[in-house]
């Protein structure tokens, strides 16, 4: 029981930290995505290309054990808040867009965990879980979710319905 409370407390502290650093993280994502145009997203998704300069997420790099818990949904929320036009372009691509978000997540995690590794070497990806594209009945927006979690979705990350 003590170990469970320890994990909960650690996870809660990290979630609290993410919430307090939310504005800085959105600012980092906005800068990271600033050079992209929605019309370029299709080619980037097809070719598995990512923006060259990684976002400044140094504020979370001290918690590498928790970074894995930043889901594709949360990453998409950050992108949607920083650059709604890019989020829409990715969503409009359907499943390839969802897979791209999963690969982008892996890319960002690798970049944060191994900053000394050249970017060209950090582009090998292996999706650990099958992904599905969830679509909200109310607002019509879509986002990637692990296939085994698709049936347990209770709320849209965009309209919160």
C-alpha positions in Angstrom: 0.0 0.0 0.0 2.8 2.4 0.9 4.4 1.8 -2.6 1.1 2.6 -4.3 0.7 5.8 -2.4 4.3 6.7 -3.2 3.6 6.2 -6.9 0.4 8.1 -6.7 2.1 11.0 -4.9 4.9 11.0 -7.4 2.5 10.9 -10.4 0.3 13.6 -8.7 3.3 15.8 -8.2 4.3 15.4 -11.9 0.8 16.2 -13.0 0.7 19.3 -10.8 4.1 20.3 -12.2 2.8 19.9 -15.8 -0.2 22.0 -15.0 1.9 24.8 -13.4 4.3 24.7 -16.4 1.5 24.6 -18.9 1.9 28.1 -20.3 5.7 27.6 -20.7 5.2 24.3 -22.4 2.6 25.7 -24.9 5.1 28.6 -25.6 7.8 25.9 -26.2 5.5 24.0 -28.6 4.5 27.2 -30.4 8.1 28.0 -31.0 8.9 24.4 -32.0 6.0 24.4 -34.5 6.4 28.0 -35.7 8.1 27.2 -39.0 5.5 24.6 -40.1 2.6 25.3 -42.4 -0.6 23.2 -42.5 -0.1 22.4 -46.2 3.3 20.9 -45.4 1.9 18.4 -42.8 0.8 15.8 -45.4 4.4 15.4 -46.7 5.8 15.4 -43.1 3.4 12.6 -42.1 4.1 10.5 -45.2 7.9 10.9 -44.8 7.9 10.7 -41.0 9.7 14.0 -40.7 9.6 16.2 -37.7 10.6 19.8 -37.0 14.4 19.9 -36.7 14.8 22.0 -33.5 13.3 20.1 -30.5 11.0 22.1 -28.3 12.5 23.5 -25.1 11.0 21.1 -22.6 14.0 21.3 -20.2 11.5 22.0 -17.4 10.3 18.4 -17.6 13.5 16.7 -18.5 14.3 16.2 -14.8 11.5 13.7 -14.5 12.3 11.1 -17.2 10.4 8.4 -15.4 7.2 10.3 -15.8 7.7 11.6 -19.4 6.6 8.2 -20.7 3.2 9.0 -19.1 2.6 12.0 -21.4 0.2 10.4 -23.8 -0.5 11.0 -27.4 -3.8 12.7 -26.4 -1.9 15.2 -24.2 0.6 15.8 -26.9 -2.2 16.5 -29.4 -3.8 18.8 -26.8 -0.6 20.8 -26.6 -0.3 21.0 -30.4 -3.9 22.0 -30.6 -3.4 24.8 -28.1 -0.1 26.0 -29.6 -1.1 25.7 -33.3 -4.8 24.8 -33.9 -4.2 25.0 -37.7 -1.6 22.2 -37.5 -3.7 20.1 -35.2 -6.6 20.3 -37.6 -4.4 19.4 -40.5 -3.1 16.3 -38.6 -6.6 15.3 -37.6 -7.9 15.6 -41.2 -5.4 13.0 -42.2 -7.2 10.3 -40.1 -5.2 7.3 -39.1 -1.9 8.3 -40.7 -2.1 11.5 -38.6 -2.8 9.6 -35.5 0.2 7.3 -36.1 2.3 10.4 -36.8 1.4 11.8 -33.4 2.5 8.5 -31.8 5.8 8.7 -33.6 6.3 12.3 -32.8 5.8 11.5 -29.1 8.5 8.8 -29.4 10.8 11.3 -31.2 10.3 13.9 -28.5 10.8 11.5 -25.7 14.0 10.3 -27.3 15.2 13.9 -27.8 14.5 14.8 -24.2 16.0 11.6 -22.7 19.0 11.5 -25.0 19.9 15.1 -25.9 23.4 14.1 -26.8 22.2 11.8 -29.6 22.1 13.5 -33.0 18.6 14.0 -34.4 19.3 11.9 -37.4 19.9 8.9 -35.2 16.8 9.3 -33.1 14.3 8.7 -35.9 13.9 4.9 -35.6 10.4 4.2 -34.3 8.5 1.3 -33.2 4.9 1.7 -32.1 4.5 -0.3 -28.9 0.8 -0.5 -29.1 -1.8 -0.4 -31.8 -3.5 2.9 -32.2 -7.1 3.8 -33.1 -8.6 7.2 -34.1 -11.3 8.3 -31.7 -13.8 10.9 -32.9 -16.0 13.1 -30.7 -19.7 12.9 -31.6 -20.2 16.5 -30.3 -17.4 18.5 -31.9 -16.2 16.1 -34.6 -12.5 16.3 -33.7 -10.4 13.2 -33.7 -7.3 12.1 -31.7 -5.2 9.0 -31.4 -5.7 6.5 -28.6 -4.3 3.1 -27.8 -6.6 0.5 -29.2 -7.1 -1.2 -25.8 -8.2 2.2 -24.2 -10.6 3.1 -27.0 -13.7 1.7 -25.3 -13.0 3.5 -22.0 -13.0 7.1 -23.4 -15.3 9.2 -21.3 -14.4 12.8 -22.4 -13.2 14.5 -25.5 -9.9 16.3 -24.9 -11.1 19.2 -27.1 -14.6 20.1 -26.1 -14.6 18.1 -22.8 -18.0 16.6 -23.5 
